[in-house]
Amino acid sequence: TWGFYNADLTKRMLTYVVSPAQGVGPFTIGMCVGECVEFVRDEKNCLDYPLIDLQFNEQSIFSNDIVLLIAANGVKLHFDSKTQILRMVDLFDLSRVRLKYANTVFNGPTVSPSFALIYRLFGISQPGHFDESSGCYLLRYPGVTVWFPIPSQYHSTYSNNMDIPIELSDGTSPIASRVVVHFPAPQFHPFTPTTHTLTTATATTGTGATTVTPSSSRPSSPSPFSNSATTTLGTTRPASPSPFSFPTATVTPIAVTSTPTTATRSPSPALENQSTASNVREVPPISVSGTGGSAQGHFAVPSPRISCFSVKIGVGIQFWNEDGITNQQRMVSFGDHVQDLLRAFGSPSRIFQDQQNMLIHAPSGEPDVRDDIYCYQSLGIDVVIDKAAYVVKKFVLHTNVPGHIDFCLYRKCLFVIDLPSESETKTVTSEMNWESIVHELGEPFGAPLVNDQGRSMSPFGPTYLYGYNRIIFEVTKTGSLAAVTLF
């Protein structure tokens, strides 16, 4: 868990604009996890987002979503664990946020989101679904689902028929307890989240120090997560021409294991207009951009901004097009000049010198020349340039795995590596864990090198470097693939 907290400032209630299937406030469906973390950690936004928690299934990274929990605002951001793009925004505590739709406030301090109000504002819909485990009636629209707790005496009324609980028999209208914005068909993966606590200060603003707080002092929130089932990551490639897939509408329905509390606010007879209260601030939209597409304005849904590469050992790397065919114009090979790299990938995010902290393992007599590293954070790769000849020397592909010290410094790089052998071509993908890689390639060369920077630098523990011919795998202590170095 990452925690950023400033106890000296009074929290302001934020106003979010809800756009079904597109996003909520500044959080756009399709944006990368790094973009969300960068936004909430920005100095001008840290007062509105005083605390964020990162939740993920440490033992099986790809079995469940990566979740950013913003408890102070009652928001959960669900990211697809393979592509790391935002697929669902869960507003699980409506008492902490003000919501608007079609320029009309439907939830706030003076407005209760009653069933009648929601149904009138969002329009008519097909009959929803009564979830007996939570006691809630789920009213579904394309790209948004609203949860309404139903008193126990009325459960039988709505469990087996087509009635819509606009008004109960006692004359009241159910009050929404939760709003979920998602792709046109929602999905939800319950799991037991892993918690990590950082113990060092992370940022300082002009209004006060932003420090990490122990998990025991963080506000608690209801969690829909339950114990997860263990899954085994396969090693076979998909039948599609492209080895990469992105979230589509063919997903499973929402499920929840927690029981929401019954709302106590009285339904408002009329819709609230714009508020002028000093403690209410509307969150403006943000622009997002990156490889594969861009979006500006409120909630334009971008194409998946994930870097997809095909790797040939000893040759180089090249992009996959959206149709699953490699792009010959965007290929970089070992020995290519810097100009070839810039023409294929564009300008790097930054350039820095190799620290040469592995020089002791180099062959004797090799000159001590500090190579340049071209860092492409938006692609999830680093390219090492031979300083003497100014040609490509190495590639580093980052999977941006949670639990690694570099998490959110890069966007995730999706890749397929073909390794020729005597009998057949072996394949390694960015979704494989270390056990699957060993099963595919066999045992590595010798014992691993241990990369441990200490708890003060990384609370997640050491990583391990395993070597094969022309390739090195960096693996976390839980067996997740963190990075691949090609040389």
N, C-alpha and C positions, 0 to 999 in steps of 0.2 A: 504494500500500500504506500502510495506517495501522499504526504500530507503537507499542505501549505496553509497556514492559519495566522490571522492577525486579530488578536483578541481586543485591541484598543478601539476598533471601529464598529459602529452599529450597522448591521446588515440591511441593505436596501432591497425591497421586493422588486424583482425584475419583471418586465413585461415581455413575453414572447409572442410572436406571431406564428400561428399554427398553419402550416401548409401541407395538407394530406399528400402522402407519398413523396414529399420533397424535403421536409425538414421542420425544425422548430427553432425559432430565433436564429442565432448564428450557426447552428449545427445543421449542416446540409447532408442529406442522405447521399452517400457516395464519397464523402471526404475521408481522407486518411486519418488514422489514429494520431499520427504525428502532428497534423494540422490542428486537431482538437486540443492536444496537449499544449502546443505552442500558443494557441489562442487564450486558453484559460490561465496560462502562466505568464502572459504578457503583463508588463508593469501596469498598464492602464486598465487591465481587467482583473487584476489579482484581488481587488476589494470586493468585486461581485462574485468571485469564485474562491473563497478563502480556504477551501479544503477539497482535494480530489483524491480518490482512492482508486487504485488499479487492481482489478480482480481478474484472475485467469486460472485455468486448470493446469497447475505446474507439472503434474505427472503425465498429462496427455494434452499438449497444447492445442491440438486441432480438434479435440472432441467437443469443445464448447466455445462460446463467444469470449472475446476479450471485452471487459466491461470497465468503463470509467464511471465511477459513482461520485456524483456531486450532491452529497447529502444536504448541504445547506440550501440548495435550490430544488431539492426533490427530483433530481434528474439522473437517469441512468442512460449511458450511451453504449449501445451494443455494436461491436465491430465483428465482422466475419473473421474468424481466426486464421483463415488461409490467405485471404487478400488484404485483410486489415483495413477494410473500408467500412464506413458507418452504414449499417443497414436498418437500425431501429433506434428511436428515441423514446424512452419510457419515462413519462411524467408520473411518478408513483406517489407523490405527496403534493396534492393541488393546493394545500394551504400555504405553501412556500413560494408560489409563483402566480403571476397574473397572466391570463391567456386571452388572445384576440384571434378572431377569425372573421374575414370579410369586413374589416374595419370596425368590428363590434367586439367589445369585451364580454366573454361568457364565463369567466372565472376570475375572482378577485376578492378583496376584503369585503366589498359590499354587494357582490353578485355571486350567487350560488349556481353551479352548473347543473340545474335540474334536467331531468329527462325531457320534459316538455320544452325547455329552452333549447337544448341541444338539437332536438328533433326539428324544431322550428327554424333554427339557424342553419344547420347543415343540410336540411332537406329530408324528404321521405327516404326510407330505406327498406330493404327486405327484412323480414323478421330476424332478430339476432339469435343468440345462443345463451341458454342459462347454464352456467358452470356450477354444478352441485358441490364440487370440492371447495370452492371459494364463496359460494352463495351470492355470486354476482351475475348480472345480466350483461352480456357483451353485445353492444350495439356497433355493428361494423359498417364502415363506409370504405370505398377504395382508398387505401393508404392510411387509414386511421381507424382505431378501435377505442371505444369509450366503455369503461367499466362502471356499472351501477350496482352497489350492494343492495340486495333485496331483503327486507325483514323476513325472519324465519317462517312466520305464519303465512307468508305468501309464496313460499318456494314451490309448493305443489301446483299453484296456479299457473306458473310460467315454465315448469319443467317439461311438460309434454304437449304443449299446444302452440299456436301461432300468435297468441296475444302479445302485444307490445305494452310494457308497463309505463305508458305516458302518465297515467294517474292511477294510484292504488285505490282500493275500495274505501280507505279511510279519508280520501280526498287529497292526500299528499302526493308529490311527485318524487321519485328516487333522485338522489344527489350523486353525481359522478365522483368516484374516488381515484380514478386513474385514467390517463389518456396516453395511448401508444401510437406514434407515427412511424410508419414502416413502408417497405416496398409493398406494391399492391396486394400481395398475399403475405401475412406475417409469419414469422417463425420464432421460436423461443427454445433455448437450450438450458435447462436447469443444471446446476452443478455446484459443487462445494468450492468456493473461491479460495485461492492461495493468498495469504497476507504477508507482505514484507513491509518493514518499517525503516525509513531512512532517519539517521540521527544527526545529520549535519545541516547547517543553514544553507539555503539555496539561493536566496535573492534578497536584495535590500531596495526599498523604494523610498521616495521622499517623505512618505507619511509614516514610515515605521518599518521595522525589520520583519521580513517574512521568513519564518522558521518552520522546521518540521516538528510536529507534536507527536508524542507517543500515542499508539493506537488506543490505549485505555482512556485517553482524554477526548477522543473524537466523538462527535454526535452519532448515535446509532440510528439506523433506519430499518424498516421492514425489508426482509430479503425474500425473494421468491425462489432462492436456490435450495436445492435438496441434494442428497448424496448422488454422485455421478456413477454411471456404469463405465467400466474400463473398456476401451476399444483398442483394437490393434490397427495401426496404420499400415495399409497395404503398400506394396512396392511395384505394382503393375501400372502401366501408363494407360490413360483413357483411350477409348477408340477414336475420339475426335482428332482431326488433324492437329489441333492445338492442344498442348498439354495443360492449358490453363482454362479455368472456368470461373464465371462470376455469378453473383446472386441473381436469380431470376424469380419469376412469379410461381414457379413450381416448388413450393416449400410447404412445410408443415404448419398447422395452426398453432396459435398461442396457447400455452398451458402455464398454470401457476400453482404453486404449492402453498403459498401463504394465504391467510384469510384476512382480507382487508377489514378494517374497523368500520362500523356503520357511521356514515356522515351525520353530523348533528346540525349543520347549518340549514336555515329555512330557505326554501326556494324563493327566488325573487320573481315578482309578477311581471317585471319588465326588464329589458336589456339595458345594461349600463353603457353610457357613452364614455368619451375620453375623460380620464381622471386628471386632476391638477394637483394631486397630493405631492408634497415635496419628497416623500420617501419612495415614490414609484418612478422607476426609470425604464424606458423602453430600450431593449437591446437592438441596435441596428444590425442589418445583415453584413456579412463579410464576403469578400471575394476569395475564391479558391482557384488554383490553377496548378498545372503540372503535366507530366508526360501523359499523353493519350487524350487530353481534352482539357477544357477549362469551363468555369462557370462564374458569372458575375450577376449581381442583383440578389433578390431575396433567396430563391430556392431553385434555380435552374439545376437540374440533375446532370452532373458531368458524366462523361464516359469513364470507365474505371481507369484511374490514374496510377496504374501499377506497371512497373517495368518488367517485361517478359523477355528473357534471353535464352538462346540456344548456345550451348558451349561445346566446342570441340577441343579435346585435350591436345595441347601442343600446337594448336592452330589459333584460336581466339574466340571471341563472342560476337553474337549478332542479335538484333531485335527480332521478335515475332510480330508480324502484323496482326490486325484484328481478325483476319480470315485464317489465322493459324499457319501462314506461310512466312518463312524467314525473309527479312528485308536485306537484300544484298547491298543496298546503298548505306545501310547503317550497321556495318560490320567493322570491327577493329581486331587486327591480328597482332600476335607477338612480332616485334620488329618494326611495326608501323611507326612512321614519324609522328611527332606531336601534331602537325598540321592535319594528318589523316584522322587523328583522334578528335580534334576540334571540329572537323567537317562532319564526322559521324554523330558525335554526341553533344556538340555545342560547347559553350564555355563552362568550366567547372564552377561549383559553388565556392570553392576556395582551393588554394594551393599551399602546401606546406612541405617541409623537409622531413625525410625519414629520420627517426631518432637513432636508428642503427643499434637498438638494444639487443638484437639477435646476432650481432657481428661475431660474437665468440663462437657461434656454431658454423661460421662460414669457413670454406676451405682456406688453408694457410696460403699466404701470398696474395690473397684477393685485396685489391686496393680499398682504402677506407674513403669511399666517395658517398656523400649523402645524397641519395636520390630524391627527386621531387615526387610528391604524391598529389595527383589531381583528384579532388574529392567531388563526386557527383551525388550529393545527398538526395536529390529528387529522383535519381535512378537507383539508389541503393548500392552503388558501387564505388570503389576507389581504383584508380589506375596508377601504377608505379612507373615513373619515367626514368630510364637510365640517364643520369646526369651527364655522362661523358659523351654519349652518342645521340641523346634526345630521341630515343625510341621507346616503345612500349616494352616493359620488362615483366610486369606482373599485373594481375587483376585480383581484386578482393570483392566478393559478392556477399552482401549483408542480408540476412533474413529478418532483421529487426525483431528478434524473438523476445517476448517478455521475460524478465529475469536476467537480462544481460546488461552490462554497464552502458552499452551504446544504444539501448532501447530508445526510440523516438529521435535519435540523431540522424537516422536515415529512414527513407521510405523502404518498404519491403521490396526486395528484388526476387521475382519469381524466375526460376531457371530450370532447365533440363540439361544435364551433363551426360554426354555419350563418351564412354570409356571403352575403346576397342580391346578385345582380348583374343586369345588364340581360337576359341570356338565361336564366340558371339560377342555382340556389343553390349556392355553393361550400361545401365542407366541409373543416374542419381538425380532426384528432384529436390526442390526446396521444401517440399512437404514431408520428406522422409526423416525419421529419427535415426540415432546412431545405430541402434540394433538392426534396423532395416538396411542401413548402408553396409554394415559388416556382413550381413546375410547376402547382399548383392555382390560385394567386392572381395570378400574374404578378409582376413586379419591384416591390420596395417603393419608398417615397418617399425618394429620395436615398440618400446614403451612410449607413452605420450609425454610431451612437455606440459608442465603445469603453469598456467598463466593466472597468478594470484596477486591482486593489487592491494589486498588488505581490506578489512571491513570499513575503514575510514573512507576508502575510495569506492568500493563496491560492496553493498550489503548482501549481494546475491551469491557470494562464494566464488571459487575459482572456475576457470574453464580449462579445457584440455585440448591440446593440439595433436592430431593424429596425421601421420604422413603416408601418402601413397606416391606412385610415380607421377611427378609433375602436379601434384595437388595436395593441399593440406586442409583438413576439416577442423574447425573450432567447434567444440561441443560443450554444452553446459553440464553441470553436475547431474541434472535430471535426464540427460540423454538427448536434449533438443539441439538441433543444428543451428549454430549462431552465425557462422561465416564460413566461406570457402575461399581459399587463396590458390590461384592458378599461376604457374610459372613455367 
